[in-house]
Amino acid sequence: MSQFSGGVVVPPTPWYKENPFWGAIGLFVAFVLTGVVSGASGQLTLGRWLLAGAWPCGLMVVWLTLNGLTNSVSVRIGGRIVAGLGLGLFLALGGIWMGKAVNPVQRTNAETKPPVEPPPQKIPPTTAVTFETLFRSDFPNLTKHGDQTVAIHWNSGYTLPISTQIYLDFPAKSEFVGFFIPHYPRTYEACLRLVDAVIPAINRMKENIQMTAGDAGGSDTLDDLVFSGRVFLYYEYPLTITEKAEIIKVYKRKKFDASFRGPG
């Protein structure tokens, strides 16, 4: 609006010289530069939020520019819509680019280098009975054969040794299997994979040893024993209820009855 001062008409300040216009430009540039620097330094979340904050500032610049250039309502509305979408796309692409630009060497190494498997951790000795001790001492009235070790190989190259024990119940003419898994984060996966080691463990025992037991009423050999389907899983790393339910389901598919001896 024109101003009158002593009868002199003072022309209005051009739109491109007004403080709101340059203030909006300054904020837009500041948000964008700070966002790019933050994202490139590894703070992706902060960088993307700053880019999002730059969008209304850029839209304000467009708004003021169109108001100063044209009086056409349709041009102003159309320009604001197109500029708003264009700015949004530009800033979104900037956020995506930052995610790809951060530590590309580290990301490539992580994709190509297999994860390092942590070795099993020994539980500090205590006065309480450990699950490994329970594995060795459980079912004291049965004959046991525990000279086997099952090795589970992971894609990283690490091998997890798992102790195996065959329990021989000559009076009942049955046999079953037990496994001990040391303290290891992938205990759940190990339990699932052991389902394929049950029958081979029994077969290897019968191939390597000969044993006969009985009394005056007669004697039985290993070939007279029938696998009952029971599989005892001894472990030191906790299993969740959901994991146990899934393990039971997998073992039931092979007509095995999984029992748990461990935390969780």
Order of alpha helices (4+ residues) and beta strands (2+ residues): beta-beta-alpha-alpha-alpha-alpha-alpha-beta-beta-beta-alpha-alpha-beta-beta-beta-alpha-beta
